[in-house]
Amino acid sequence: MKWQIRGLLWLLLVALTLVVLCFPVNLASEYRSVQAPYIFANLSLFSIAFYAWVIVLVLLAFSRTGDKANWEHLVLAGAFGLVFIGFWSQVAGLYGTYADDIYNSGHVHYLVEEGHFAARHPILNYFSFPGMHLLVGSISETTGLGIFQSRALFLMLNVGLFCSLMYLVFVKLLGRSRLAFLCVPLLLLTGAFIIIKMHIFTPGALGFTLLSLLLLVIVDGHREQSWQQGPARVMAIQVLVFSAMTISYFATSFLVLLILISALLIGKIVVRAKLSLAITSALLFSVVFLAWFVYGAWSTLHGLADFLPSLVGDFRSGEFLNYMTTLVQANLGTALPLWANAVRLFWLGLLGVATIAGLRGLLAVRRLSSPERLAVCGLLGAIGLTLIGIVATEGGSQFARYLLYAPLFAIPLLAGFLARWRGWGRAMLTASVVCVVVLSFPTFLCSVNTVATDALYSYDASSGAFLGSHSRDGGESITIYRASPTTASWSYYYLPGVLFKSMPETAYYESNDAFWNELDQLATDYLDSGASSARQKVFVVDEKTFAPAEHLLAISPDDERWLDLDSSVSSSNRIYSNGHVQMYTP
């Protein structure tokens, strides 16, 4: 393709990217099982712009001659992530989405205001892993941007960097630039939980980017010439990146240790290779990991000790998988429209095929290159992390770890397998490109189910600002009662000293009756506390009180038992109402 035509296509891609990212939306806190199709002012026009963007991006990626790593594929990979993930970050508005978003913004706000982070805080309890909070606080301080604006800037830059780094990792693994680029869209399309994780302002967003950077350094370090140029330098870079990851996010750090353990086992038992370098890496990483837990994350171990007795009880009662079954039923099956089910099942099926292809590599691990062996070890690490998450967390709540981490390794292993298969393999890779083009839009629409009901609106923030302005001690004299962990999430930012009396996350309930019984008990505790209590009691009811119950337990917001709650708490004094949020006090 002539450079003049490519130049025009690049200009068109930039224009279409801006059109897609800036397309008018209208978010309203109204529940539907899949909400994205209803937020656009003109869905048909948006679909045309989106498909035009995908087609131009694919044309640019696969019309380039040569198959070495190049800046065009690097930028195109970042652009795909910017739209596919970044769109959901910016569409929620200034305050972000879901409780986790403003929860972590509250950490940054505390850090900027106080100049330090608290080892143990009543509600801001993620300071054990402050990497992202320190980074975004630094962005706010150096640029003069507000905390919410700095959060938005970080998220957009982070997703573009993550996808670009993963492209470089795939190039090192596969040795072919176009094939490596194809793996980036397939990674996001099969890994819907990656989109969910990275569009929200949580430490996992930075953890994923640091993981991709560490994978790149490790894969590059496996090249013989890199070690000849300076093994100590390569090891130092690896330890530095791993240290940054360790203070930012637990799960990715633990995954790296599981990958190293898998590499040691395969190297010793199957390949019978010299393992001095791998042992050195494992030891150094383990020292960093344990040192941080002793110094900075000791409170996490305290919480784990408190949790273990309840975990044993869940196993004995057979309820340890309740969370998993509830969440699966809410995201697959009759709760969703047919098209969303079809798209999700297709990509889950492809991930299953990729997993089989990856595990098949164990049978021929001696014939694999060193980077490909690392990918197999990564897949084994993802499987191990998932199994540990299922059995070691309440309700098996971490079962989705597989959908988070397995695509990082299974997709390039599948692509490499198909590339070696000649005729049929190339035909399937071509079909994969077609699937990316055709299915990208419906997958995009159902990648974030509850974008409207999860968003934090200005009236949510104004509620927190009101209560914060009437508290002289940052909420230290206030206890907030709430029927959902997402209710009154603005407290993390405006009232960091508040205490919560809250119901467990909705997905943990084994039945609707258990949910209603817990809600009745919460209202009773609030009313029995009375006005003579040492702390001021505030019961908050907002739209986010009802949405999780409707999404996960199919409880209608018009259910008469919600009216019973309203009548019981409204018998006390209503101190605030803006039409969306109501606050009561005895």
C-alpha positions in Angstrom: 0.0 0.0 0.0 1.4 3.4 -1.0 2.5 5.7 1.8 -0.1 8.4 0.7 -3.0 6.0 1.2 -1.6 4.8 4.5 -1.2 8.4 5.6 -4.9 9.0 4.8 -5.9 5.9 6.7 -4.0 7.0 9.7 -5.7 10.3 9.7 -9.1 8.6 9.3 -8.2 6.2 12.2 -7.4 9.2 14.5 -10.6 10.9 13.5 -12.7 7.8 14.1 -11.0 7.1 17.4 -12.0 10.6 18.6 -15.6 10.1 17.3 -16.0 6.8 19.1 -14.5 8.1 22.4 -16.4 11.3 22.3 -19.8 10.0 21.0 -22.7 11.4 23.0 -24.1 9.2 25.7 -26.9 9.6 28.2 -26.4 7.6 31.4 -29.4 7.1 33.7 -29.4 4.8 36.7 -32.0 2.5 35.3 -31.4 -1.3 35.5 -31.1 -3.6 32.5 -29.1 -6.8 32.3 -27.0 -5.3 29.5 -27.2 -1.5 29.6 -24.7 -0.3 27.0 -27.1 -0.4 24.0 -29.4 2.1 25.8 -26.8 4.8 26.7 -26.2 6.1 23.2 -28.1 8.9 21.7 -28.0 7.1 18.3 -26.9 3.5 18.5 -27.1 2.9 14.7 -24.8 5.8 14.1 -22.4 4.7 16.8 -22.3 1.2 15.4 -21.3 2.6 11.9 -18.5 4.7 13.5 -17.3 1.7 15.5 -17.2 -0.7 12.6 -15.5 1.9 10.4 -12.9 2.3 13.2 -12.3 -1.5 13.5 -12.1 -1.9 9.7 -9.5 0.9 9.2 -7.5 -0.4 12.2 -7.4 -3.9 10.7 -6.5 -2.6 7.2 -3.6 -0.7 8.6 -2.4 -3.7 10.7 -2.5 -6.3 8.0 -1.6 -4.3 4.9 1.8 -3.5 6.1 4.6 -5.4 4.4 7.2 -7.2 6.5 6.6 -9.0 9.7 9.1 -7.5 12.2 8.1 -5.5 15.2 7.2 -1.9 14.1 5.9 1.3 15.6 2.6 1.0 13.6 1.5 -2.2 15.2 2.6 -0.9 18.5 0.4 2.2 18.2 -2.5 0.2 16.7 -2.4 -2.2 19.7 -2.5 0.8 22.1 -5.4 2.4 20.1 -7.4 -0.8 20.3 -7.1 -0.8 24.1 -7.8 2.9 24.3 -11.2 2.4 22.7 -12.1 -1.0 23.9 -11.2 -0.3 27.6 -10.7 3.4 27.8 -14.2 4.2 26.5 -15.7 2.7 29.6 -13.4 4.6 31.8 -14.3 8.0 30.4 -18.0 7.4 29.7 -18.8 7.1 33.4 -17.9 10.8 33.9 -15.8 12.6 36.5 -16.4 10.4 39.5 -15.9 7.1 37.8 -17.8 3.9 38.2 -18.7 1.5 41.0 -17.6 1.8 44.6 -14.0 0.7 44.0 -13.4 3.8 41.9 -14.2 6.5 44.5 -12.8 4.1 47.2 -9.4 4.3 45.6 -9.8 8.0 44.9 -10.4 8.4 48.6 -7.0 6.8 49.2 -5.3 9.4 46.9 -7.3 12.2 48.5 -6.1 11.1 52.0 -2.5 10.8 50.8 -2.5 14.2 49.2 -4.2 15.9 52.1 -2.3 14.2 55.0 1.0 13.6 53.2 1.3 10.0 54.3 -0.7 6.8 54.2 -2.1 5.0 57.2 -1.0 1.4 58.0 -4.4 0.6 59.4 -7.3 2.9 58.6 -11.0 2.3 59.5 -12.3 2.2 55.9 -9.3 3.1 53.6 -7.8 -0.3 54.1 -5.9 -0.8 50.8 -2.8 1.3 51.9 -1.0 -2.0 52.2 -0.5 -1.8 48.4 -0.2 2.0 47.8 1.7 2.0 44.4 -1.2 3.3 42.3 -2.2 5.8 44.9 1.3 7.2 45.1 1.5 7.5 41.3 -1.8 9.2 40.8 -1.2 11.5 43.8 2.1 12.5 42.2 0.3 13.2 38.9 -2.2 15.4 40.7 0.6 17.3 42.6 2.9 17.8 39.6 0.2 18.7 37.0 -2.2 20.7 39.2 -5.1 18.5 38.1 -7.7 17.5 40.6 -7.7 14.0 41.9 -10.6 12.8 39.8 -9.0 14.3 36.6 -5.7 12.7 37.5 -7.5 9.4 38.0 -9.1 9.7 34.5 -5.7 10.6 32.9 -4.0 7.7 34.5 -6.6 5.2 33.4 -6.5 6.3 29.7 -2.7 6.3 29.6 -2.6 3.0 31.5 -4.8 1.0 29.1 -2.9 2.2 26.0 0.4 1.3 27.7 -0.8 -2.1 28.8 -1.9 -3.1 25.3 1.2 -1.8 23.6 3.4 -3.7 26.1 1.4 -6.9 25.5 2.0 -6.5 21.8 5.8 -6.4 22.4 5.5 -9.4 24.7 3.6 -11.3 21.9 6.3 -10.3 19.3 9.0 -11.8 21.5 6.9 -14.9 22.0 5.8 -15.4 18.4 8.5 -13.6 16.3 5.8 -12.2 13.9 4.4 -8.7 14.2 1.1 -9.2 12.5 0.4 -12.3 14.5 1.4 -10.5 17.7 -1.0 -7.7 16.9 -3.9 -10.1 16.3 -3.3 -11.5 19.8 -4.1 -8.1 21.3 -7.7 -7.9 20.2 -8.2 -11.6 20.9 -6.8 -11.0 24.4 -9.4 -8.4 25.2 -12.3 -10.2 23.4 -11.7 -13.4 25.2 -10.7 -11.7 28.5 -13.8 -9.7 29.3 -12.7 -9.5 32.9 -9.6 -7.7 31.8 -11.8 -4.9 30.5 -13.8 -4.8 33.8 -10.6 -4.8 35.8 -8.8 -2.1 33.8 -11.5 0.4 33.3 -12.1 0.9 37.0 -9.6 2.8 39.2 -8.3 -0.1 41.2 -4.7 -1.2 41.9 -5.3 -4.1 39.6 -5.2 -1.7 36.6 -1.6 -0.7 37.4 -0.8 -4.3 38.5 -1.7 -5.6 35.0 0.5 -3.0 33.3 3.4 -3.8 35.5 2.8 -7.5 34.9 3.0 -6.9 31.1 6.2 -4.9 31.6 7.8 -7.6 33.7 6.8 -10.3 31.2 8.5 -8.3 28.5 11.7 -7.9 30.5 11.7 -11.7 31.4 11.0 -12.8 27.8 13.6 -10.5 26.5 16.0 -11.7 29.2 15.6 -15.3 27.9 17.4 -14.3 24.7 20.9 -15.5 25.0 22.5 -12.3 23.8 20.7 -10.3 26.4 22.3 -12.3 29.2 25.7 -12.0 27.5 25.3 -8.2 27.4 24.8 -8.1 31.2 22.8 -10.7 33.2 23.1 -8.6 36.4 21.6 -5.6 34.7 18.6 -7.7 33.4 18.1 -9.2 36.8 18.2 -5.8 38.4 15.5 -4.5 36.1 13.3 -7.6 36.7 13.6 -7.1 40.5 12.9 -3.4 40.2 9.7 -4.0 38.2 8.6 -6.8 40.4 9.1 -4.6 43.5 6.9 -1.9 42.0 4.3 -4.6 41.3 4.5 -6.0 44.8 3.7 -2.7 46.5 0.8 -2.1 44.0 -1.2 -5.3 43.7 -1.0 -8.7 45.4 -2.6 -11.0 42.8 -0.2 -10.2 39.9 2.8 -10.6 42.3 1.6 -13.9 43.5 1.0 -15.0 39.9 4.6 -14.3 39.0 5.8 -16.5 41.9 3.5 -19.3 40.7 4.9 -18.9 37.1 8.5 -19.2 38.5 7.6 -22.3 40.4 6.1 -23.8 37.3 9.2 -22.9 35.3 11.4 -24.6 38.0 9.3 -27.7 37.9 9.3 -28.0 34.1 12.9 -27.2 33.8 13.9 -29.8 36.4 11.5 -32.6 35.6 10.9 -32.3 31.8 13.6 -30.2 30.2 16.4 -31.0 32.6 18.0 -27.7 31.9 20.4 -25.7 34.1 18.3 -23.7 36.5 20.7 -21.4 38.3 19.2 -18.2 36.8 15.6 -19.3 37.4 16.4 -20.2 41.0 18.1 -16.8 41.5 15.0 -15.1 40.1 12.6 -17.1 42.3 14.7 -16.4 45.4 15.0 -12.7 44.8 11.3 -12.3 44.0 10.3 -14.3 47.0 12.5 -12.1 49.3 10.9 -8.9 47.8 7.4 -10.4 48.2 7.8 -11.5 51.8 9.7 -8.4 52.8 6.8 -6.2 51.7 4.3 -8.3 53.6 6.4 -8.1 56.7 6.9 -4.3 56.4 4.0 -2.9 54.5 1.2 -5.4 54.3 1.2 -7.0 57.7 -2.4 -5.8 58.3 -3.5 -8.0 55.4 -2.2 -11.1 57.3 -4.3 -10.0 60.3 -7.4 -9.8 58.2 -6.6 -13.3 56.7 -6.4 -14.7 60.2 -9.8 -13.3 61.0 -11.3 -14.8 57.8 -10.0 -18.4 58.0 -12.6 -19.6 60.6 -15.5 -18.4 58.4 -13.8 -20.1 55.4 -13.8 -23.5 57.3 -17.4 -23.0 58.1 -18.3 -22.4 54.4 -16.5 -25.6 53.5 -18.4 -27.6 56.1 -21.8 -26.2 55.0 -21.1 -26.6 51.3 -21.7 -22.9 50.7 -18.2 -21.9 49.6 -19.2 -21.7 45.9 -22.4 -19.6 46.4 -20.7 -16.5 45.1 -19.5 -18.3 41.9 -22.9 -19.8 41.0 -24.8 -16.5 41.6 -22.4 -14.4 39.5 -22.4 -16.9 36.6 -26.2 -17.0 36.6 -26.3 -13.2 36.5 -23.9 -13.0 33.5 -24.9 -16.0 31.4 -28.3 -17.6 30.7 -31.8 -16.3 30.7 -30.9 -13.1 32.6 -29.2 -11.8 29.4 -30.5 -11.3 25.8 -29.7 -14.1 23.3 -27.1 -12.1 21.4 -25.1 -11.3 24.5 -25.1 -15.0 25.5 -24.0 -16.1 22.1 -21.1 -13.7 21.9 -19.9 -14.5 25.5 -20.2 -18.2 24.9 -18.3 -18.0 21.6 -15.3 -16.2 23.2 -15.4 -18.5 26.3 -15.3 -21.4 23.9 -12.3 -19.9 22.1 -10.5 -19.4 25.4 -11.2 -23.1 26.2 -9.7 -24.1 22.9 -6.7 -21.9 23.6 -6.2 -23.4 27.0 -6.2 -26.9 25.6 -3.7 -25.8 22.9 -1.5 -24.3 25.6 -1.6 -27.3 27.9 -0.9 -29.5 24.8 2.5 -27.6 24.8 3.4 -29.6 27.9 3.6 -32.7 25.7 6.1 -31.1 23.4 7.8 -28.7 25.9 11.3 -29.9 24.9 10.6 -28.6 21.3 9.3 -25.2 22.4 11.5 -22.1 22.5 12.4 -20.7 25.8 9.8 -17.8 25.5 7.1 -20.4 24.6 7.9 -22.4 27.7 7.5 -19.3 29.7 4.0 -18.9 28.2 3.1 -22.5 29.2 4.4 -21.8 32.7 2.3 -18.6 32.7 -0.8 -20.6 31.8 -0.1 -23.1 34.6 0.4 -20.2 37.0 -3.0 -18.8 36.0 -4.6 -22.2 36.6 -2.9 -22.5 40.0 -4.0 -18.9 41.0 -7.6 -19.7 40.1 -7.7 -22.9 42.1 -6.2 -21.2 45.1 -8.7 -18.4 44.7 -11.7 -20.7 44.6 -10.8 -22.7 47.7 -9.2 -19.9 49.8 -11.7 -17.1 49.4 -15.2 -16.6 50.7 -17.8 -18.1 48.4 -15.2 -19.0 45.8 -15.3 -15.4 44.8 -11.9 -15.4 43.0 -12.9 -18.0 40.4 -12.9 -15.3 37.7 -9.1 -15.0 38.1 -8.8 -17.5 35.2 -10.6 -15.2 32.8 -8.3 -12.4 34.0 -4.9 -14.1 33.6 -5.3 -17.1 31.3 -5.8 -15.1 28.1 -2.4 -13.5 28.5 -0.8 -16.8 27.9 -3.3 -19.1 26.2 -4.0 -16.7 23.3 -0.4 -16.4 22.1 0.1 -20.2 22.6 -3.0 -20.8 20.4 -1.7 -18.3 17.8 1.7 -20.0 17.7 0.1 -23.4 17.3 -2.1 -22.3 14.4 0.8 -20.5 12.7 2.8 -23.8 12.7 -0.2 -25.8 11.3 0.2 -24.4 7.8 -2.9 -24.6 5.6 -5.7 -25.1 8.2 -3.9 -23.1 10.8 -3.6 -20.1 8.5 -7.3 -20.4 7.5 -8.3 -20.3 11.2 -6.1 -17.3 11.8 -7.8 -15.6 8.9 -11.2 -16.6 10.4 -10.0 -15.1 13.7 -9.4 -11.7 12.0 -12.9 -11.9 10.5 -14.3 -12.7 14.0 -12.5 -9.7 15.5 -14.1 -7.4 12.9 -17.6 -8.9 13.0 -18.0 -9.6 16.7 -16.0 -6.7 18.2 -19.1 -4.4 18.4 -21.5 -6.8 20.1 -18.7 -7.9 22.4 -17.9 -4.3 23.2 -21.6 -3.6 24.1 -21.8 -6.5 26.6 -18.3 -6.2 28.0 -19.5 -4.0 30.8 -23.0 -5.1 31.9 -24.0 -2.4 34.3 -22.3 0.7 33.1 -25.3 3.0 33.9 -26.2 1.7 37.4 -22.5 1.4 38.4 -21.7 5.0 37.5 -21.2 7.6 40.2 -23.3 10.6 39.4 -23.0 14.2 40.4 -26.0 13.8 42.8 -24.0 10.9 44.5 -21.0 13.2 45.0 -23.2 16.1 46.2 -24.7 13.8 48.9 -21.2 13.1 50.2 -20.2 16.7 50.0 -23.3 17.7 52.1 -22.6 15.2 54.8 -18.9 16.0 54.7 -19.5 19.7 55.1 -21.6 19.0 58.3 -18.9 16.9 59.9 -16.0 18.6 61.5 -14.0 15.4 62.1 -14.1 13.7 58.7 -16.9 11.5 59.7 -15.3 10.0 62.8 -18.4 10.6 64.9 -20.8 9.1 62.2 -21.9 5.5 61.5 -23.5 5.0 58.2 -26.1 2.2 57.8 -26.5 0.9 54.2 -28.2 -2.0 52.5 -25.5 -2.4 49.9 -21.7 -2.0 49.9 -22.1 0.3 46.8 -24.5 2.6 48.7 -22.9 5.8 50.1 -19.5 4.9 48.4 -18.8 8.7 48.3 -18.0 8.4 52.0 -14.6 7.0 51.1 -13.7 10.4 49.6 -15.7 12.9 51.7 -15.9 11.1 55.1 -12.8 8.9 55.5 -13.3 8.6 59.2 -16.8 7.1 59.0 -17.8 3.6 60.2 -20.1 1.4 58.2 -22.8 -0.9 59.2 -23.4 -2.7 56.0 -24.8 -5.9 54.5 -22.5 -8.3 52.7 -22.1 -8.1 49.0 -25.3 -9.3 47.3 -23.7 -12.2 45.5 -22.9 -14.0 48.8 -26.6 -14.7 49.7 -27.7 -18.2 49.0 -31.4 -17.2 48.7 -33.6 -14.1 48.5 -35.0 -14.9 52.0 -31.6 -14.7 53.5 -31.1 -11.3 51.9 -34.4 -9.9 53.3 -33.7 -11.3 56.7 -30.4 -9.6 56.8 -32.0 -6.3 55.6 -34.6 -6.5 58.3 -31.9 -7.0 60.9 -30.0 -4.0 59.6 -33.0 -1.7 59.9 -33.8 -3.1 63.4 -30.2 -2.4 64.5 -30.4 1.1 63.2 -33.7 1.9 64.9 -32.7 0.2 68.2 -29.5 2.2 68.3 -31.5 5.4 69.1 -30.4 9.0 69.2 -28.5 8.5 72.5 -25.7 6.6 70.9 -22.2 8.1 71.1 -21.9 8.2 67.3 -24.5 9.8 65.0 -26.4 7.2 63.1 -27.2 7.9 59.4 -29.2 5.5 57.3 -28.6 6.0 53.6 -30.9 4.8 50.8 -30.0 5.5 47.2 -30.5 4.0 43.7 -27.5 1.8 44.2 -29.3 0.1 47.1 -31.5 -1.7 44.6 -29.4 -2.3 41.5 -27.1 -5.1 42.9 -30.1 -7.0 44.3 -31.8 -6.8 40.9 -28.8 -7.8 38.9 -27.7 -10.7 41.1 -30.8 -11.9 42.9 -33.5 -10.7 40.4 -35.2 -8.7 43.1 -37.3 -6.0 41.6 -36.8 -2.4 43.0 -40.7 -2.3 43.2 -40.8 -5.3 45.6 -43.1 -4.5 48.5 -40.4 -5.5 51.0 -38.4 -2.4 49.8 -41.4 -0.4 50.9 -41.2 -2.0 54.3 -37.6 -0.8 54.6 -38.5 2.7 53.5 -41.4 3.0 55.9 -39.3 1.7 58.8 -36.3 4.1 58.4 -38.5 7.0 57.2 -40.1 7.0 60.6 -36.9 8.6 61.8 -35.8 12.1 60.8 -34.9 12.7 57.1 -32.0 15.1 57.0 -31.3 15.1 53.3 -32.9 14.2 50.0 -32.0 15.2 46.4 -34.5 12.9 44.6 -31.9 10.2 44.3 -30.3 9.9 47.7 -32.1 10.0 51.1 -30.5 10.2 54.5 -32.2 9.5 57.8 -31.1 9.8 61.4 -32.8 8.8 64.7 
